[in-house]
Amino acid sequence: MEKSMLNTLRNALSIALILIFSVSCSDDSSESTKEAAGLIGTTEFILKDSTNLSFDGTTLKGSGSAVAKLPADEIAGEKNFQLSFTLDEGGSLELAAFTNESMLKGVGIKFSRTGENLKVELKNNDATLDISAAFSEVVASELISVHFDVHNGETPAHIIGWTSATPDPDTSNSKFDSERDEADFGAFSGKGTGTYWGLILQSSQVTQAEPREVKFED
């Protein structure tokens, strides 16, 4: 009789341990599948590739991609994107605007560093347009602070860029205007197909990434 009760207690204990372990594993699995999120300034981002990305206070640094929690606008909308960041040697930062949720098929504005030189490219799918000469005064090894209008309701998208040091920004004092400067840089023929926006980092640190009202009204 005592042996039977002992076996019953052992079986009950084994079942309890299995249930506890299963619940624990389930909780761990649930936690591991949650997407990491954090703030750059006041903008909340969700990390899509968080292996080599980390938030440090209000800074996002490393390599990977992050999508803003709130969409930029409707597909035919317009927004100004304010960015402040630093690039390691060989590093880059790409603003992906009016993309789908996977940050594809949008308007890309990519900044890359080689020494003191900053390369700036507009991207749409496989097409790129080098506009580096318009930002030749920017020192790539220092803090870079720029902002760009992306008017995605036009075909192609109308893109206008300034450094943040420019007072009272408009088209007359912009560093680049895709319509005005087409003869100098060539035509940008793309536009975004979604409502999302985000950042693609490669050995870089972003301290500001903010969507605002456009600086130029068509």
Secondary structure, 3 states (H helix, E strand, C coil): CHHHHHHHHHHHHHHHHHHHHHHHHHHHHHHHHCCCEEEECCEEEEECCCCEEEEECCEEEEEEEEEECCCCCCCCCEEEEEEEEEEEEEEEEEEEEEECCCCCCCEEEEEEEECCEEEEEEEECCEEEECHHHHCCCCCCCCEEEEEEEECCCCCCEEEEEECCCCCCCCCCCCEECCCCHHHHCCCCCCCCCCEEEEEEEEEEEEEEEEECCCCCC
